[in-house]
């Protein structure tokens, strides 16, 4: 086997701790930094890259993600082909056929999509036959906190068309009614992050209907959401922690009306597209979501924006300083710069 460096993939990665603009609080806890892994894949003078967030909720750590990358690096080093594009395809096929979903798989899948885009000089959007949208409406997040603090934060968001409200199991109706009054023109996504029970959901629902709530995301713990099978919800329920890949859709369709597609759960853009298609076939709505990260993590999922009913990709707003050539936000609109940092968009 030839050992020409131009005919072999070179993988390298870095761990970064990205300062957030303000503490990000959900029902499970609070954080001030986003801990991410950035992967670069180099071939024949071209570099593809990607960013992912190993997530403790799914039993992932920075160290476990790097361990997987080390293993895959050894495998990909054995691959060789006369064509750079063929080598990328060979590597991509191996990753998507051999690896379970994880943030490590997300890094590899998305970095290879970026690399393929640069080798071919074709945008990833065009490669998967998706329109490249210049802008979309994206939710922006209101962290869970005291009623007073949430009202203070909400007063700065009243101009936004779509707000995601993080709530735990405390003072749900009181907080939501007050936030609705403070932002009367906004539509709301409530995200409980598994903090409620079926009894809580049933008790708060009549009041939430009058608060312009478009959907409720993952109200129950993923291992208790069978309770939703017989629950007739007047507000759409969205699976997040319960939803990972397209294989989950048949069961989810008996409990939810919507899925939240996140690349760190699907293991990259390739499976995310399969999940979107499966959800649509099951007559479910689609939301595109993200972990807290920079525009580099948002760019691959943004490619699917034309397929989504709701978009929640506000990572660039949450970080104190985004990467160069990232998305920017204006009045609730997420806008793509002339030259985005990933995928030749």
Order of alpha helices (4+ residues) and beta strands (2+ residues): beta-beta-beta-alpha-alpha-alpha-alpha-beta-beta-alpha-beta-alpha-beta-alpha-beta-beta-alpha-beta-alpha-alpha-beta-alpha-beta-alpha-beta-beta
